[in-house]
């Protein structure tokens, strides 16, 4: 199938120096021989004098692993695996049972033979290696090549250096619990089309790999195709819970694909790919407010689709939802005075604004535009613990886990919290989690006046029902919320990014603090006409400077 993910062919790795020793692969008799030379590295350091083994207590070795220990342990494992000595290879790991099951299946179920493993340069306890072999099924053969890595650890009870076992050692696309299987794929391939009828491929749109996998899993059997013969990663329970789809690694014989038309715009998707490529860990989504159609999703990091499956604190972009709540409850009004002190304490937490600013005698509109945290935190005493949760669910269609997009998605989470965590939720921290698709939908709801569930495949294709919201905002709340976002786009924290974006526009910036990160995740959500978009750039700084230019460029492109 032309749009499936494949394992790229790798360069052959030359014999590598490992901690002063040489790792060499010598081909022959259907397998290579992995050998280590120098300093007695090939000797079994575990051998002891039997006459004294029973009369003294063996000292448990601790501390960092030596280069010799790492290369010897790696060599023992790789040599046995390559020779097909499954029991011996598994014994060289810290999880014999799991390793034995997966390594035995490598030949039996994945049907990979003539395996050659070539070690690369050791870095600390980590040893990269390349894999070359042949996949064979009922007379059909194809080469398979990929890179992987292993890490050596010290066993706690005796200090023995062993390979730390994870399924990703066997193939980097595997999660623990997954299997490698070669055979009829079970799910026929699909040919995914954009809204104009052009074929969507990962080669042209690198961000779409996992999305195309998801389309195949959902619609392969419904789209009229016929399955081919493939080497696949078949997901286990843990990966399925993370909503990861089975993944094709090698296609031995093509199936006949069915056709699935999506809502993606080829021009906007290409523009989105270009925009996220300018940043590390950037993700963006674009939707049409009037219908909910998804026009583009892109990520600079390929594989996991953060744009639609990510679960990140949205920071101050959440203030769009919180503002709608405060406006509805008459706890704020766009043009009326509203407190914005430097600090506000609630639930024994002392909250503050960025750079500890305050606004004396300002309006709620001014606080929204400058993204004043305490303007929102100060209203926590007037709210119930579930107020924000209900607003997100009932008006914005979030946090119900009921979207039916056409591929797996995370539909936002706004849990009921109390005390300081509830207050933090009002500014998009605490337990609140979103992704760019969720926040694009928030802007789309403001623009359209009602929630339209985002979708990638028309519900008419398979007769599924889309999620709906149980109510809409009042006319007064909606009018004021649009005024807040419009003012922010023109004069607030979003103004620099939105400069040159004309027409009916609105925007909100956000920055979300993450433990262990020096810089926050930068968020931006906005609308222009019948387009709404949101993006996040992780660990990069304020949203107006990071995600803002990405979103603004796509709104210009779509206009």
ABEGO torsion letter per residue (X at the ends): XAABBBBBBBBBBBBBBBGGBBBBBBBEGGBBBBBBBEGGAABBAABBBAAAAAABBBBBBBEBBBAAAAAAAAAAAAAAAAAGBAAAAAAABABAAAAAAAAAAAAAAAGBBGBBBBBBBBBEABBBBBBBBBBBBGGBBBBBBBBBBBBBBBBAAAGBBBBBBBAAAABAABBBGBBBBBEBAGBBBBBBBBAAGBBBBAAABAAAAAAAAAAAAAAAAAAGBBBBBBBBBBBBAAAAAAGBBBBBABBABBBBBBBBBBABBAAAAAAAAAAAAABBGBBBBBBBAAAGBBABBBBABBEBBAAAABBBBAEAAAAAAAAAAAAAAGABBAABBBBBBABBBBGGBBBBBBGGBBBBGBBAAAAAAAGBAAAAAAAAAABBAAAAAAAAAAAAGBGAGABBAGBBBBAEBBBBBBEAAAAAAAAGBEABBBBAAAAAAAAAAAAAGBBBBBBABBAAAAGBBBBBBABBBBAAAAAAAAAAAAAAAAABAAAAAABGBBEBBBBBBBBBBBBGBABBBBBBBBBBEABBBBBBBBGAEBAAAAAAAAAAAAAAAAX
